[in-house]
Amino acid sequence: MSVEFSSNTRTQNIKTLKTEPLDVLVIGGGIVGAGLIRDIALNGGIRAGLIEQGDFACGTSGASSQLIHGGFRYLAKRDIALVKQARKERETLIHIAPNLVKPIPIAILGYKGDPYPLTGIRLAAQYYNHLSKSDTTEKAKLLLDVHKIQAMVGPVAENGLKGCVVLWDSKVDDARLTIATLKDAHRHGGVIANYVQFLEFIAQPDASNPTHRIMAKDVISGECFEIAARKIVSATGPWTDQLWCKDPSYDGVPRLVTKNAKGIHLILPRCHAGDTAVQCGIVTYTHAEKSHNEKQRAIFILPGEHNTSIVGTTETTPEDGPEFARPSTKEVTYLLSEAQRIFPSMSLDRSSIIGTYAGVRPLIATNHAKQVSDDRNFVSREHLITESSSGILYVYGGKLTTHRLIAEETADYLAESLNVPRRCKTAVCPLPSAISDGLNGYDTDKENAHLVDKERLIQRYGIRGYQSIQEFVNQDATLAESITMSLPFVKAEILYAYWGEMAMTLEDLLWRRTRIGWTQGQGFDIAPQIAQFLVESNDWNQTRAKVEVQKYKDRIQWLNFNL
């Protein structure tokens, strides 16, 4: 059975954070923070911890387009180095997490009046795929036959369709990648806790004490406590300026911009053709702006789980802080109308929408990038690693695809600062979720074992997760029962989310661990049933069960408020 990563683990880790000074404290449990503590833990020689004010990946890292991509659009800006970097990182992630990061063809549809000619897109796509070692199997191609295009991507609009260019990127469940990365850090000694909020800096290093001290709060118990660490790293994404303004060396200048930083997504019934359709994504240029002579945008329509499609994204300015990001009525209308235009036979309206979500990207202010462009810590215009005069290290910008590289560069700096031997292992060591881990002699065909869906569970949880779930079932055959006839999830998975993935709330389970919240009905019908199961198996009481169900429904209704 895999290593426990539960509420009990969290309790013990908080005790450790209170009592044992760290070498490094990472603030932020999104993908960048997760990548950083994994790198530090695998390196060895550094005692590191991580705190996250909410659940892991509850911010931008759980609200992306679910793509690991090389930034094809940057070719138009001639930023070849950036694209090469992202393509290389995609290859690395496919290698270390093959069950989570899966290659997918992307069809760039070309309609009459679109801003770029198909011939130019084809040449760019061929070069784009050539930047990856996987080019031998992932060939870019041009399709001009409408029937062949529809056979690949579904019943897209034929009127004005000139053809499509197919290139390759990868799909991923961003929240599951974040959790898998954190679990590997935990396996190697990282002290990790969710629902622990940073409150303030209370002391900086001096001659008598070489450590920073911060005040943190256990969001669940309400208890406030101090954490001491020689180095503090902010990996808080769009929340970075909220932490920066509490830094003793704060100069009053924000480091991030919010203009065009928000992206929203709609979860729709599968737009692609039936179960026999190739798992293929679509990129298309929007037409809504043409009547206003505005710049056309590119949007994605990607295959989701359980017969759904994800449509996104917009580039708009959030009205409030990143924790309040949700789709506006205008944004929903915009994306829905474009999806309807591309798939005219679907009769899409607001009642068709299964759910929505939104996130805010951590975009670096141009003036800040220029300000530090000569500093040795400047990395690229996509991300920035810099240390304030009070000694707090900040990671700005970045994206899902390049999180491992950002973590490597940050860990390089930390190892040098702490005078620790440095050897980055994250590009070659598979995540514990990786299929290549093998079963290590684990016998899944024991006599009287009640087997569950091995292939699906390995794809979702990896070998180690599958082993744990199967062990639960071996001990109690009733845990192999489905929680609902319409979805494949079994009771043992619910138990595993709390025992092995530090789920603390019903929302953690439904929205991020299983993505049941991204399916038809968003889990409203089975939430009470799951809560009752947790009363019986996870020491919840009836009061907590009712509260958790209501909190989950309130959250989803809030996200969908503008439908």
Summary of the structure (lengths in Angstrom):
residues: 563
radius of gyration: 23.4
end to end distance: 43.5
largest distance: 74.5
contacts: 1928
relative contact order: 0.15
helix: 40%
strand: 20%
